[in-house]
């Protein structure tokens, strides 16, 4: 019998301004990509520290 795991609620965010992770005391620099839970990201988004990461995928048919 298999158990279904819930989907990963974490999303990728791009660091806009350096900040220190409160859990691990690790600094994230400009341009880093971090995975955060929505509740973790709320304050950082409001303070301008992170933004939702954008994908650079090209539409189909373009080389």
Secondary structure, DSSP 8 states (H G I E B T S, - for coil): ----------EEEEESS-EE-TTT--EE-TT-EEEE-HHHHHHHHHTTSEEE-------TT--
